[in-house]
Amino acid sequence: SIVTVIDRHGNAFCATPSDTSWDTPVVPGTGLAVSSRGQQSWAVRDHPSCLAPGKRPRLTPNPCFAEVRGKWILPFGTPGGDQQVQANVQVLLSHLAFGLPLQDAIEAPRLITHSHPDSFVPHAASPGRLTIEGRVAESVTAALAERGHQVERLPDWTHRVAGVCAVRKDQLSGEIYGGADPRRMSRAMGI
């Protein structure tokens, strides 16, 4: 899940509190489920995400903020495991670099690489593997395949490429607008 908020005073908040419990062990006698994020730690000594005192391992929840001081602020994020960073970057670039309106940037077709080790046990990697939404032209997927990628075409709209939500406030005009991803159960609303 993702929550992004900007209040009338300009305070911004973003959190990705999603943490499943259906696939995690229950501590005997307590009824408490261990966080599934614990699976993102590595049992490999000296690995950056190894289990050790004082370590700050990489975790997939990554709420984001983009800001140009005095002009605008944009809290945004998504649930979705390893797809989170990739989807967030694609939406941010579509909005800021390519000039798409926020909602259009959120709805733009996405692709996901699986070349890096997965955050969850067993940390598998599939170098060269891409999953790409079906709305992307087949000529693009063919060109990627010609370059050696293993391309899996997904449905036109799928939660497998994450579900970004965002709120943006123009600090000069005071206008606040939001975007919600139709790939998941999402809402953008003003109160």
C-alpha positions, 0 to 999 in steps of 0.5 A: 500500500502507499499513502501520499498526502499534502495538506492545506499548509503544504505539509507533505507525507508519503509512506509505503506501509505494506508488509504482508503476513500471509507468507511469514512464520508465526513465532510459536506461543505468541501469535505474532508474524515475523515481518516478511521484509526480513526475507530481504536480508542476506545470510552472506557474510559481508554482503551489504544487506547481511544480518548484522548489528548496526546494518541498514539493509536495502528494503523495497519500501521506498516512499519518494519526495521530489522538490524544487524549493519554492516552486513545487513538491511531489510525494509519490510511491508505490507498493510492489517489491522490486518493481517499486524503484523502477516504476517510481523512476519511470513515472518521475522521468515521464512527468519531469523530463518528458513533460507528461501531466502527472496522471498521464505519467502514472498511466504510461506503459512500463517495463521492468528488468529482472537482471538484478538479484531479487530482494526476497529469498532466494534472491534469484536474478534473471539477467537480460529478462524484461517484462513489458506491458502490452501497450508498448509497440511490438516493434519496441519489444522486437528491437529489445529482443534483437539486442539480446533481452528476453522479453515477456509481454504482459497484459496491457494493464497489470499490477506486476509493474507496480501501482504509483500514486502521487500528489503535487503542490505548486507552491506559487499558485497553491494548486494541488493535484494528485494521480492514482494508478489504475493498475491497482485499487487506488484513489486520488482525492481532495478534501 
